[in-house]
């Protein structure tokens, strides 16, 4: 059994026993197919739905009309009233085009790449980057909201390959705030990065730059000194220390 089918089996198994008691089977002739071929078999349809479940980390109600926990026989699968279903068709068309394009490339290592929903979504309905998530949270509620969103996402997805929790993500977002003339907010992001990557000379260098821009002279010196301890070849930190001490 493929991993996708295992996910689908687990999803169906989560339906209450009373609901499963009412028989439901994949239709021999699915209705209202607009992207999939009209001769799509029940097994082929099941595989497509399994890809959505695994790729987006959702259940049937995300795209279809039905009540969670109720028998699948009560769902109106042909209905188009759920806007996510319309989006899903667009995604299917896009994936088909990408697959055709990738098929023209020669495989450099082993088998050719197979593009699926999971390739971009990695188990999330919206295939956003961590930096985008932080930016959206920041615009909604400020830097505290962005930091809170980081901790929330890290608790959910760290180690799953879904989002990039490396030091470069927070560093890039911090410099984005610094460029927007929000040095105090940038410092909060750089400090968070220093907490996560305390042995990175580059992270402390960025914190020093943020602190100096925020007018915090002594903390900036400490940050740059820490950067030099970790990376004695960091000429930028050395030059910044000369500039700050000579100011």
C-alpha positions, 0 to 999 in steps of 0.5 A: 500500500502506498503512503498516500493510500495509507493516509486516505485509509487513516482519514476514513478510519477517523469517521465515527463507526456509526457513520462508516456503517452506512456503505459508501464506495467510490463511484464507477462513473464520477459525476461533474468531472471537468479536469479528470478524464470521463473514464476515470476509474474508482481507483484512479479517483481515490488516488487523486483524492489521496494526493489532496489529503496528503498534500494539503493536510485536509479532509474531504470537507475542505473541497466538498459539500458535507458535514465532518463526521457524517457518513460519506454517503450524505456528501454532495460530491458533484456539487461546485458550491464549495469554492475550494473545489474550483481552486482544486481544479485549477491546481490540477490543471497547473500540476498537469502542465508542470508534469508535462514540462518536467517530463521533457527534462533529462533525469540527472540522478535516478528517476525523473521528478514527479510533481504532486500537490505535496511538492509545494504544499508540504501538508498545508492548505496554503503553500506559503513560506515562513517569511510570508507567514511572518510578514502577514502576521506582522501586518495584522498585529505587529512584531509580537504577532510575528514572533508568536506566529513563528513559535506557533508554526515551529511547534506544529511543523518543525522537523517535517520539512514543511517550512524553512526554520533555518537562520536565513529566514528570520535574518531576511525578515529582520532585514526587511523590517530594518529596511522599512525603518523599523529598527526596534522591530528588527531587533526583536526578530534578530534576537529571536534568531540569536536565541535559536542559533546562538553559535552563528556568528552571522546571526549575532552580526545582524543583531549588532546591526539592528541594535546600532540602528536602534541607537543601542550602542553598548548592546550593539558592541556586545553583539558584534563582539560575540560575532567575532568570538564565533567567527574571527574572520568576520571583518564586517563585525570588526569594522563596525566595532571600530565605527561604533567605538569611534563615534 
